Amino acid sequence: MFGAENTASSPTGPKSAGLCVAGAIAAAATTGMIMLALPKTAAATPAYSATTGYPCERCHTKAGSAELTSFGQTWAKQKK
């Protein structure tokens, strides 16, 4: 009654496994395309500070913080 001929058409059979893999690949490709399309954020580093001679606090409210001063906000807008 439940032989091999039923397995191929069942939702958990070999055919659906191929569809799961194809769906996962499509989802990964879509996610990658979305990530590439998103706007990039400014990424300051200590090397930037060393290059410009400005301390980190020139752009950030405190070193290592993501919160920007008005100077940092202006700089970030110019980079977009």
MMTF fields as JSON, N, C-alpha, C and O atoms, coordinates in Angstrom:
{
  "mmtfVersion": "1.0.0",
  "mmtfProducer": "UNKNOWN",
  "numBonds": 319,
  "numAtoms": 320,
  "numGroups": 80,
  "numChains": 1,
  "numModels": 1,
  "chainsPerModel": [1],
  "groupsPerChain": [80],
  "chainIdList": ["A"],
  "bondAtomList": [4, 2, 8, 6, 12, 10, 16, 14, 20, 18, 24, 22, 28, 26, 32, 30, 36, 34, 40, 38, 44, 42, 48, 46, 52, 50, 56, 54, 60, 58, 64, 62, 68, 66, 72, 70, 76, 74, 80, 78, 84, 82, 88, 86, 92, 90, 96, 94, 100, 98, 104, 102, 108, 106, 112, 110, 116, 114, 120, 118, 124, 122, 128, 126, 132, 130, 136, 134, 140, 138, 144, 142, 148, 146, 152, 150, 156, 154, 160, 158, 164, 162, 168, 166, 172, 170, 176, 174, 180, 178, 184, 182, 188, 186, 192, 190, 196, 194, 200, 198, 204, 202, 208, 206, 212, 210, 216, 214, 220, 218, 224, 222, 228, 226, 232, 230, 236, 234, 240, 238, 244, 242, 248, 246, 252, 250, 256, 254, 260, 258, 264, 262, 268, 266, 272, 270, 276, 274, 280, 278, 284, 282, 288, 286, 292, 290, 296, 294, 300, 298, 304, 302, 308, 306, 312, 310, 316, 314],
  "bondOrderList": [1, 1, 1, 1, 1, 1, 1, 1, 1, 1, 1, 1, 1, 1, 1, 1, 1, 1, 1, 1, 1, 1, 1, 1, 1, 1, 1, 1, 1, 1, 1, 1, 1, 1, 1, 1, 1, 1, 1, 1, 1, 1, 1, 1, 1, 1, 1, 1, 1, 1, 1, 1, 1, 1, 1, 1, 1, 1, 1, 1, 1, 1, 1, 1, 1, 1, 1, 1, 1, 1, 1, 1, 1, 1, 1, 1, 1, 1, 1],
  "groupList": [{"groupName": "MET", "atomNameList": ["N", "CA", "C", "O"], "elementList": ["N", "C", "C", "O"], "formalChargeList": [0, 0, 0, 0], "bondAtomList": [1, 0, 2, 1, 3, 2], "bondOrderList": [1, 1, 2], "singleLetterCode": "M", "chemCompType": "L-PEPTIDE LINKING"}, {"groupName": "PHE", "atomNameList": ["N", "CA", "C", "O"], "elementList": ["N", "C", "C", "O"], "formalChargeList": [0, 0, 0, 0], "bondAtomList": [1, 0, 2, 1, 3, 2], "bondOrderList": [1, 1, 2], "singleLetterCode": "F", "chemCompType": "L-PEPTIDE LINKING"}, {"groupName": "GLY", "atomNameList": ["N", "CA", "C", "O"], "elementList": ["N", "C", "C", "O"], "formalChargeList": [0, 0, 0, 0], "bondAtomList": [1, 0, 2, 1, 3, 2], "bondOrderList": [1, 1, 2], "singleLetterCode": "G", "chemCompType": "PEPTIDE LINKING"}, {"groupName": "ALA", "atomNameList": ["N", "CA", "C", "O"], "elementList": ["N", "C", "C", "O"], "formalChargeList": [0, 0, 0, 0], "bondAtomList": [1, 0, 2, 1, 3, 2], "bondOrderList": [1, 1, 2], "singleLetterCode": "A", "chemCompType": "L-PEPTIDE LINKING"}, {"groupName": "GLU", "atomNameList": ["N", "CA", "C", "O"], "elementList": ["N", "C", "C", "O"], "formalChargeList": [0, 0, 0, 0], "bondAtomList": [1, 0, 2, 1, 3, 2], "bondOrderList": [1, 1, 2], "singleLetterCode": "E", "chemCompType": "L-PEPTIDE LINKING"}, {"groupName": "ASN", "atomNameList": ["N", "CA", "C", "O"], "elementList": ["N", "C", "C", "O"], "formalChargeList": [0, 0, 0, 0], "bondAtomList": [1, 0, 2, 1, 3, 2], "bondOrderList": [1, 1, 2], "singleLetterCode": "N", "chemCompType": "L-PEPTIDE LINKING"}, {"groupName": "THR", "atomNameList": ["N", "CA", "C", "O"], "elementList": ["N", "C", "C", "O"], "formalChargeList": [0, 0, 0, 0], "bondAtomList": [1, 0, 2, 1, 3, 2], "bondOrderList": [1, 1, 2], "singleLetterCode": "T", "chemCompType": "L-PEPTIDE LINKING"}, {"groupName": "SER", "atomNameList": ["N", "CA", "C", "O"], "elementList": ["N", "C", "C", "O"], "formalChargeList": [0, 0, 0, 0], "bondAtomList": [1, 0, 2, 1, 3, 2], "bondOrderList": [1, 1, 2], "singleLetterCode": "S", "chemCompType": "L-PEPTIDE LINKING"}, {"groupName": "PRO", "atomNameList": ["N", "CA", "C", "O"], "elementList": ["N", "C", "C", "O"], "formalChargeList": [0, 0, 0, 0], "bondAtomList": [1, 0, 2, 1, 3, 2], "bondOrderList": [1, 1, 2], "singleLetterCode": "P", "chemCompType": "L-PEPTIDE LINKING"}, {"groupName": "LYS", "atomNameList": ["N", "CA", "C", "O"], "elementList": ["N", "C", "C", "O"], "formalChargeList": [0, 0, 0, 0], "bondAtomList": [1, 0, 2, 1, 3, 2], "bondOrderList": [1, 1, 2], "singleLetterCode": "K", "chemCompType": "L-PEPTIDE LINKING"}, {"groupName": "LEU", "atomNameList": ["N", "CA", "C", "O"], "elementList": ["N", "C", "C", "O"], "formalChargeList": [0, 0, 0, 0], "bondAtomList": [1, 0, 2, 1, 3, 2], "bondOrderList": [1, 1, 2], "singleLetterCode": "L", "chemCompType": "L-PEPTIDE LINKING"}, {"groupName": "CYS", "atomNameList": ["N", "CA", "C", "O"], "elementList": ["N", "C", "C", "O"], "formalChargeList": [0, 0, 0, 0], "bondAtomList": [1, 0, 2, 1, 3, 2], "bondOrderList": [1, 1, 2], "singleLetterCode": "C", "chemCompType": "L-PEPTIDE LINKING"}, {"groupName": "VAL", "atomNameList": ["N", "CA", "C", "O"], "elementList": ["N", "C", "C", "O"], "formalChargeList": [0, 0, 0, 0], "bondAtomList": [1, 0, 2, 1, 3, 2], "bondOrderList": [1, 1, 2], "singleLetterCode": "V", "chemCompType": "L-PEPTIDE LINKING"}, {"groupName": "ILE", "atomNameList": ["N", "CA", "C", "O"], "elementList": ["N", "C", "C", "O"], "formalChargeList": [0, 0, 0, 0], "bondAtomList": [1, 0, 2, 1, 3, 2], "bondOrderList": [1, 1, 2], "singleLetterCode": "I", "chemCompType": "L-PEPTIDE LINKING"}, {"groupName": "TYR", "atomNameList": ["N", "CA", "C", "O"], "elementList": ["N", "C", "C", "O"], "formalChargeList": [0, 0, 0, 0], "bondAtomList": [1, 0, 2, 1, 3, 2], "bondOrderList": [1, 1, 2], "singleLetterCode": "Y", "chemCompType": "L-PEPTIDE LINKING"}, {"groupName": "ARG", "atomNameList": ["N", "CA", "C", "O"], "elementList": ["N", "C", "C", "O"], "formalChargeList": [0, 0, 0, 0], "bondAtomList": [1, 0, 2, 1, 3, 2], "bondOrderList": [1, 1, 2], "singleLetterCode": "R", "chemCompType": "L-PEPTIDE LINKING"}, {"groupName": "HIS", "atomNameList": ["N", "CA", "C", "O"], "elementList": ["N", "C", "C", "O"], "formalChargeList": [0, 0, 0, 0], "bondAtomList": [1, 0, 2, 1, 3, 2], "bondOrderList": [1, 1, 2], "singleLetterCode": "H", "chemCompType": "L-PEPTIDE LINKING"}, {"groupName": "GLN", "atomNameList": ["N", "CA", "C", "O"], "elementList": ["N", "C", "C", "O"], "formalChargeList": [0, 0, 0, 0], "bondAtomList": [1, 0, 2, 1, 3, 2], "bondOrderList": [1, 1, 2], "singleLetterCode": "Q", "chemCompType": "L-PEPTIDE LINKING"}, {"groupName": "TRP", "atomNameList": ["N", "CA", "C", "O"], "elementList": ["N", "C", "C", "O"], "formalChargeList": [0, 0, 0, 0], "bondAtomList": [1, 0, 2, 1, 3, 2], "bondOrderList": [1, 1, 2], "singleLetterCode": "W", "chemCompType": "L-PEPTIDE LINKING"}],
  "groupTypeList": [0, 1, 2, 3, 4, 5, 6, 3, 7, 7, 8, 6, 2, 8, 9, 7, 3, 2, 10, 11, 12, 3, 2, 3, 13, 3, 3, 3, 3, 6, 6, 2, 0, 13, 0, 10, 3, 10, 8, 9, 6, 3, 3, 3, 6, 8, 3, 14, 7, 3, 6, 6, 2, 14, 8, 11, 4, 15, 11, 16, 6, 9, 3, 2, 7, 3, 4, 10, 6, 7, 1, 2, 17, 6, 18, 3, 9, 17, 9, 9],
  "groupIdList": [1, 2, 3, 4, 5, 6, 7, 8, 9, 10, 11, 12, 13, 14, 15, 16, 17, 18, 19, 20, 21, 22, 23, 24, 25, 26, 27, 28, 29, 30, 31, 32, 33, 34, 35, 36, 37, 38, 39, 40, 41, 42, 43, 44, 45, 46, 47, 48, 49, 50, 51, 52, 53, 54, 55, 56, 57, 58, 59, 60, 61, 62, 63, 64, 65, 66, 67, 68, 69, 70, 71, 72, 73, 74, 75, 76, 77, 78, 79, 80],
  "secStructList": [7, 7, 7, 2, 2, 2, 2, 6, 6, 1, 6, 6, 1, 2, 2, 2, 2, 2, 2, 2, 2, 2, 2, 2, 2, 2, 2, 2, 2, 2, 2, 2, 2, 2, 2, 2, 2, 1, 7, 7, 7, 7, 7, 7, 7, 2, 2, 2, 2, 2, 2, 2, 7, 7, 7, 4, 4, 4, 6, 5, 1, 1, 6, 6, 7, 1, 7, 5, 7, 2, 2, 2, 2, 2, 2, 2, 2, 2, 6, 7],
  "xCoordList": [0.819, 0.0, 0.871, 0.607, 1.886, 2.779, 4.143, 5.114, 4.228, 5.464, 6.324, 6.034, 7.368, 8.315, 7.637, 8.06, 6.578, 5.911, 5.25, 5.058, 4.903, 4.308, 5.355, 5.049, 6.572, 7.622, 7.98, 8.174, 8.071, 8.479, 7.483, 7.876, 6.223, 5.246, 4.868, 4.086, 5.413, 5.075, 5.824, 6.887, 5.296, 5.928, 7.314, 8.086, 7.633, 8.956, 9.85, 10.886, 9.477, 10.24, 11.414, 11.685, 12.115, 13.302, 13.052, 13.916, 11.888, 11.617, 11.542, 12.02, 10.948, 10.835, 12.189, 12.395, 13.109, 14.449, 15.164, 15.858, 15.006, 15.596, 14.999, 15.702, 13.707, 13.053, 13.534, 13.67, 13.794, 14.311, 15.689, 15.968, 16.541, 17.883, 17.779, 18.47, 16.926, 16.753, 16.193, 16.596, 15.273, 14.718, 15.771, 15.8, 16.635, 17.697, 18.689, 19.151, 19.016, 19.934, 19.308, 19.977, 18.04, 17.34, 17.272, 17.448, 17.021, 16.949, 18.315, 18.404, 19.376, 20.729, 21.093, 21.676, 20.757, 21.053, 20.27, 20.816, 19.015, 18.194, 18.743, 18.818, 19.124, 19.69, 20.972, 21.187, 21.819, 23.063, 22.808, 23.494, 21.833, 21.514, 20.972, 21.292, 20.163, 19.622, 20.754, 20.796, 21.666, 22.784, 23.654, 24.147, 23.845, 24.635, 23.92, 24.566, 22.6, 21.83, 21.646, 21.348, 21.819, 21.631, 22.707, 23.84, 22.359, 23.369, 24.459, 24.199, 25.648, 26.787, 26.889, 26.63, 27.257, 27.445, 28.912, 29.791, 29.153, 30.526, 31.212, 30.621, 32.442, 33.176, 34.516, 35.531, 34.508, 35.742, 36.584, 36.06, 37.867, 38.797, 39.846, 39.992, 40.568, 41.66, 42.674, 43.33, 42.801, 43.713, 43.242, 44.066, 41.926, 41.404, 41.817, 42.236, 41.695, 42.086, 43.569, 43.955, 44.396, 45.843, 46.162, 47.07, 45.43, 45.664, 45.282, 46.004, 44.134, 43.633, 44.222, 44.247, 44.691, 45.189, 44.091, 44.368, 42.839, 41.723, 41.61, 41.831, 41.274, 40.978, 39.618, 38.81, 39.371, 38.093, 36.901, 35.845, 37.087, 36.009, 35.631, 34.631, 36.394, 36.032, 34.735, 33.89, 34.585, 33.38, 32.417, 31.204, 32.95, 32.129, 31.99, 32.905, 30.81, 30.577, 31.549, 31.92, 31.964, 33.049, 33.714, 33.07, 34.978, 35.733, 35.046, 34.657, 34.903, 34.275, 32.762, 32.129, 32.177, 30.724, 30.252, 30.952, 29.077, 28.491, 27.787, 27.504, 27.505, 26.827, 27.784, 28.918, 27.31, 28.161, 27.911, 26.804, 28.971, 28.858, 28.296, 28.124, 28.009, 27.499, 28.547, 28.19, 29.834, 30.898, 30.866, 30.954, 30.742, 30.684, 29.471, 29.559, 28.329, 27.105, 27.29, 26.881, 27.902, 28.152, 29.077, 28.831, 30.137, 31.092, 30.411, 30.639, 29.578, 28.894, 27.936, 27.836, 27.231, 26.314, 27.073, 26.575, 28.26, 29.056, 29.558, 29.827, 29.685, 30.195, 29.139, 29.482, 27.882, 26.794, 26.731, 25.886],
  "yCoordList": [-1.187, 0.0, 1.262, 2.177, 1.337, 2.499, 2.097, 2.052, 1.813, 1.362, 2.52, 3.674, 2.234, 3.22, 4.208, 5.36, 3.771, 4.685, 5.847, 6.909, 5.677, 6.747, 7.729, 8.908, 7.274, 8.112, 9.277, 10.393, 9.047, 10.092, 11.24, 12.379, 10.974, 12.047, 12.619, 13.566, 12.055, 12.589, 13.894, 14.106, 14.77, 16.075, 15.967, 16.925, 14.823, 14.676, 13.743, 13.302, 13.446, 12.531, 13.212, 14.386, 12.482, 12.999, 14.243, 15.116, 14.338, 15.514, 16.787, 17.835, 16.714, 17.917, 18.326, 19.503, 17.388, 17.728, 18.611, 19.553, 18.322, 19.15, 20.546, 21.53, 20.626, 21.928, 22.722, 23.943, 22.054, 22.733, 23.333, 24.467, 22.575, 23.064, 24.251, 25.252, 24.15, 25.246, 26.481, 27.604, 26.283, 27.396, 28.06, 29.285, 27.257, 27.8, 28.603, 29.659, 28.118, 28.839, 30.157, 31.19, 30.121, 31.346, 32.348, 33.547, 31.872, 32.763, 33.389, 34.577, 32.589, 33.114, 34.154, 35.189, 33.886, 34.832, 36.136, 37.224, 36.024, 37.208, 38.024, 39.25, 37.353, 38.048, 38.772, 39.916, 38.114, 38.742, 39.979, 40.987, 39.922, 41.062, 42.226, 43.384, 41.925, 42.971, 43.624, 44.847, 42.819, 43.363, 44.281, 45.298, 43.941, 44.787, 46.094, 47.116, 46.066, 47.253, 48.221, 49.396, 47.743, 48.611, 49.69, 49.456, 50.866, 51.918, 51.517, 50.853, 51.922, 51.611, 52.666, 53.845, 52.249, 53.187, 53.579, 52.844, 54.729, 55.183, 54.254, 53.859, 53.911, 53.0, 53.618, 53.363, 54.422, 55.057, 54.051, 53.128, 54.241, 53.372, 54.239, 55.414, 53.685, 54.452, 54.923, 55.949, 54.178, 54.594, 55.911, 56.745, 56.107, 57.37, 58.509, 59.572, 58.278, 59.292, 59.62, 60.788, 58.598, 58.81, 59.558, 60.389, 59.272, 59.914, 61.39, 62.235, 61.692, 63.076, 63.917, 65.146, 63.243, 63.972, 64.332, 64.903, 64.004, 64.265, 63.136, 61.975, 63.45, 62.372, 61.761, 62.393, 60.56, 59.886, 60.742, 60.732, 61.476, 62.292, 63.464, 64.133, 63.726, 64.782, 64.408, 65.265, 63.127, 62.652, 61.922, 61.956, 61.263, 60.45, 61.128, 61.805, 60.933, 61.552, 61.017, 61.731, 59.762, 59.196, 58.107, 57.488, 57.879, 56.907, 55.545, 55.051, 54.951, 53.643, 53.68, 52.641, 54.844, 54.986, 55.189, 55.79, 54.688, 54.907, 56.256, 56.738, 56.866, 58.161, 59.247, 59.352, 60.051, 61.051, 62.462, 62.811, 63.256, 64.688, 65.343, 64.669, 66.635, 67.312, 67.261, 67.119, 67.376, 67.258, 65.861, 65.726, 64.842, 63.461, 63.21, 62.491, 63.801, 63.646, 64.294, 63.734, 65.467, 66.152, 65.334, 65.184, 64.808, 63.973, 62.722, 62.357, 62.069, 60.862, 61.149, 60.342, 62.279, 62.655, 62.895, 62.564, 63.46, 63.742, 62.454, 62.438, 61.398, 60.121, 59.317, 58.336, 59.688, 58.907, 59.176, 58.612],
  "zCoordList": [0.0, 0.0, 0.0, -0.781, 0.841, 0.896, 0.361, 1.116, -0.889, -1.504, -1.978, -1.662, -2.727, -3.244, -4.172, -4.264, -4.869, -5.783, -5.048, -5.639, -3.796, -3.011, -2.49, -2.312, -2.245, -1.666, -2.578, -2.095, -3.881, -4.821, -4.867, -5.12, -4.633, -4.719, -3.352, -3.275, -2.279, -0.96, -0.716, -1.3, 0.131, 0.37, 1.003, 0.965, 1.577, 2.19, 1.387, 1.885, 0.188, -0.656, -1.342, -1.09, -2.208, -2.893, -3.74, -3.816, -4.377, -5.216, -4.381, -4.815, -3.191, -2.365, -1.793, -1.5, -1.629, -1.148, -2.164, -1.782, -3.429, -4.486, -4.493, -4.724, -4.24, -4.175, -2.971, -3.055, -1.855, -0.661, -0.942, -0.552, -1.614, -1.944, -2.894, -2.71, -3.901, -4.849, -4.142, -4.445, -3.208, -2.444, -1.568, -1.447, -0.957, -0.107, -0.939, -0.505, -2.116, -3.0, -3.446, -3.466, -3.801, -4.219, -3.067, -3.28, -1.865, -0.703, -0.423, -0.114, -0.53, -0.297, -1.354, -1.032, -2.595, -3.677, -3.484, -3.671, -3.115, -2.875, -1.707, -1.785, -0.633, 0.526, 0.135, 0.534, -0.638, -1.09, -1.924, -1.758, -2.817, -3.669, -2.835, -3.103, -1.839, -0.968, -0.182, -0.054, 0.342, 1.119, 0.257, 0.746, -1.001, -1.894, -2.211, -2.443, -2.221, -2.578, -1.406, -1.62, -0.182, 0.984, 1.028, 0.609, 1.533, 1.646, 2.63, 3.633, 2.333, 3.196, 4.291, 4.051, 5.465, 6.555, 6.626, 6.178, 7.188, 7.362, 8.351, 9.356, 8.069, 8.943, 9.309, 8.66, 10.343, 10.779, 11.549, 12.174, 11.494, 12.206, 12.893, 12.555, 13.839, 14.436, 13.385, 13.571, 12.288, 11.216, 10.602, 10.225, 10.498, 9.973, 10.893, 10.436, 12.179, 13.154, 13.017, 13.061, 12.852, 12.709, 11.417, 11.391, 10.356, 9.059, 9.075, 8.544, 9.694, 9.698, 10.824, 10.752, 11.854, 13.018, 14.004, 15.059, 13.671, 14.58, 15.598, 15.253, 16.827, 17.782, 17.434, 16.754, 17.89, 17.617, 18.064, 17.432, 19.152, 19.699, 18.8, 19.061, 17.762, 16.805, 16.098, 15.838, 15.79, 15.1, 16.033, 15.825, 17.06, 17.958, 19.309, 19.777, 19.942, 21.243, 22.285, 23.217, 22.129, 22.939, 22.103, 21.256, 22.339, 21.548, 21.566, 22.624, 20.402, 20.284, 20.205, 20.016, 20.344, 20.31, 18.871, 18.057, 18.574, 17.252, 17.166, 16.069, 18.307, 18.337, 17.84, 18.307, 16.887, 16.246, 16.772, 17.182, 16.745, 17.013, 15.759, 14.743, 15.806, 14.607, 13.487, 12.318, 13.832, 12.828, 12.192, 10.971, 13.019, 12.519, 11.647, 10.652, 12.012, 11.209, 9.84, 8.823, 9.818, 8.554, 7.672, 6.475, 8.259, 7.524, 6.958, 5.805, 7.769, 7.33, 6.175, 5.25, 6.208, 5.12, 3.818, 2.741, 3.907, 2.708, 2.058, 0.857, 2.814, 2.312, 1.574, 0.913, 1.659, 1.014, -0.45, -1.146]
}
